[in-house]
Amino acid sequence: MTILPLNVHFLPSKPWRRANKPGWRGIFLALGLLAAPVVASAQEPFRLVALGDSLTQGYGLPADQGLVPRLQDWLRKAGHDVIVINAGVSGDTTAGGLSRLDWTLADEPDAMIVALGGNDLLRGIDPATSRANLDAILTRLKAEGVPAMLVGLSAPGNFGPEFQRDFAAMFPEVAQQHGAVLYPDLLAPITEQYKAGESLEDLMQDDGLHPDAAGVQAIVEALGPAVDAWLDGIDR
């Protein structure tokens, strides 16, 4: 855990009236302060966990260019004393995120971003199953008193209109059910460019599934203000 440096400030003692008088009072005061327990003058950084898949983990990118470090940098520049903890596992589904929730909560987060569902979508998993997993995750977080932001995704029509409808509906409905904050679409900056008929070569890796460094930065520039506002409303 990163701990901010502790600066202990000593108040200057009053000057003695006679310059040739030994400063025993000042010496004893200094020794007493050194012997006393040191109390932190500031809170520890806010611990925000990002529970997700390869998009969260930073697949294919240098360690400092993934979603988590970029989001942490953005939030710190916005004035938040925050550590964003990377709990993204490449290939994870909503079921995988649920199965490791105990391990994730062991980091004692102050809040959690839940960004799962992309691999459920790629595998064509029944949205009812994905919904049940997200419901279980948010139920547990609510019981533990951990504020949650649920991050959604838009679904293409590959698996038919009913799948597309049910997948899109599960994020807002589960968030509303548990009083969680909803961020509707993690990949919105990229999908909007695609819908506009523009090339994605400058935003995506060669696999066509994962954003490159520029794509991550576009995502963070859109996501950052939402997380900023959410954190402002959380009581510490």
Buried (B, 14 or more C-beta within 10 A) or exposed (E): EEEEEEEEEEEEEEEEEEEEEEEEEBEEBEEEEEEEEEEEEEEBBBBBBBBBBBBBBBBBBEEEBBBBBBBBBBBBEBEBEBBBBBBBBBEBBBBBBBEBBEEBBEEEBBBBBBBBBBBBBEEEBEBEEBBBBBBBBBEBBBEEEBBBBBBBBBBEEEBEEEBBEBBBBBBEBBBEBBEBBBBBBBBBBBBEBEEEEEEBEEBBBEEEEBBBBEBBBBBBEBBBEBBBEBBEEEEE
